[in-house]
Amino acid sequence: MRASAWLLETVGGIVLAQTTGTTPTAASAVSESSGRSILQYVTAGGLVGYVIITLSVVALGLVIAHFIQVRREKMIPPQAAEDLARLFRENDIASAFQYCAQEANDSFLTRVFHNALRRCGTSPFGMLELRAALEDAGQRETERLQRTTDAVGLIAAVGPMLGLLGTVFGMIGAFGAIGENDGAARSKELAGFMALALVTTAQGLVVAIPCTAAFQIFKRRIDRLASEAGEVIEQLAGVVEQASGAAKPQQRPRPQGPGMSQQTGIPTGQQASQQASMQNAGRQ
């Protein structure tokens, strides 16, 4: 009943103002609000608005980090590809493993080969398992790159929900103002809570729309760069297989140090333990 009476008073005031030629209070409020600055609109969102602004700053940082880390020059350095190809042609798998392990050579390409060669060194199948190891390592590295995009997608999903939460708070305050205040005080309180509801909704959408677009763009970008890296890895895997096939009939098995793979020269704990047990048996 009180809400209906307030609505009748408002409509009657507007009609009276139009008939008498005076400016309505609502129209003057709109004209005054048109001169507000962006900062005033931002601060009108209250606590929920500040949370949304914080998320927007985090999203901006993630976007910048993505463009810095996910680049072709960073993922597939031409110098690293050339160095690995040279070592693989020489069938120097141990040097290639050490090259990939160096922090100065860290990249998507070297991490994939480092994990794959380490798996081949500990596997009884040796280099025969290279392609499967490269595939698994490449998949893990691709998932690692996608974690930053997952955070952007999470912000894109949370932003509208926070905006809706601010809208609910604003509507609760608006109905509370209608029930507790009268006259001009009621109109002022109602306008403040309605502004809170609408500003938080707008803030949530402003954050969510760019984050959603960035999430989809980043996913496609990572897939494209991972596909290009896969082509380079495939070429290097072919070089390894050719060098290994050419070296088998020419080279004799050479003795390796303790804990070194007979096929790759990569340290393995299993072979070291086997050699130690053989030595103990010979002594006995």
C-alpha positions, 0 to 999 in steps of 0.5 A: 500500500505504501509503495502504491501511494509513493508511485501515485505521488511521484506520477502526480508530481510529474503531471503537476510539473508538466502542467505548471511548467516547472522542472521535475525533480527527477529531470533535474537529478538526471541533468546533474548526474550527466555531469558525473565523472567516471570515477564517481560512477566507479565508486558508486558500486560500493564494496562489490564494485571494488571487488570487480575492479580488483578482478579487472586488474588481475585479468589485465595482468594475466593478459599481459603475462600471456602475451609475454610468455606465449610467443613463437620466439619463446616457445620454439626458439630457432637457435634451440631447434638448430642446436638440437638438430645438430646434436641429434644428427651427431647422435649425441643424445646425452649432450642434447639431454643436458642442453635441454636441462639448462635453464638458459635454454628453457622453452616449450621445445626444450622442456618437451624434449627434456621430459621425453628423453628422460623417459626414454632413458628410464624405459626398457624400450629406450629410444623406441618410445621417443614419439610416445614420450614426446606426445605425452610431454607436449600435451602436459606442456600445452595444459600448463600454458592453458592454466593462465587462460583458465584464470581469465575464463574464471574471471569472465564467469565470476564478473557477471555473478558479482554484478548480479550480487550488487544488483540484489544488494541495491534492490534490497536497499531500495525496497528498504528505503521505500518502507522506512523513509518518506518524501524527499529523503525516500527519493534520495535513498531510493536513487542511491540504491538503484544506482548501486544496483545498475553500476555493479551490473555494468561493472560486471559486464564490462569485466566479463565481456573482454575476458570472455573474448580474450579467453576464446582468443587465447585458447585458439592462439595456444592451439595454433602455437602448439600445433606449430611446435608439434611440427618442429618436434616431429621433424626433430624426432625424424632426425633422431630416428635417422641418426639412430638407424645410421649409427647402429650398424657402424658403431659398437656398444661402448661402455658407459659410466655407472648409471648411464643408459646404454642407448641414450647415455642418460643417467638411470638409477635402475642400471646403476643398481644393476651394475652394483649388484653384478660387481658384488656377485663377481667379488663373491 
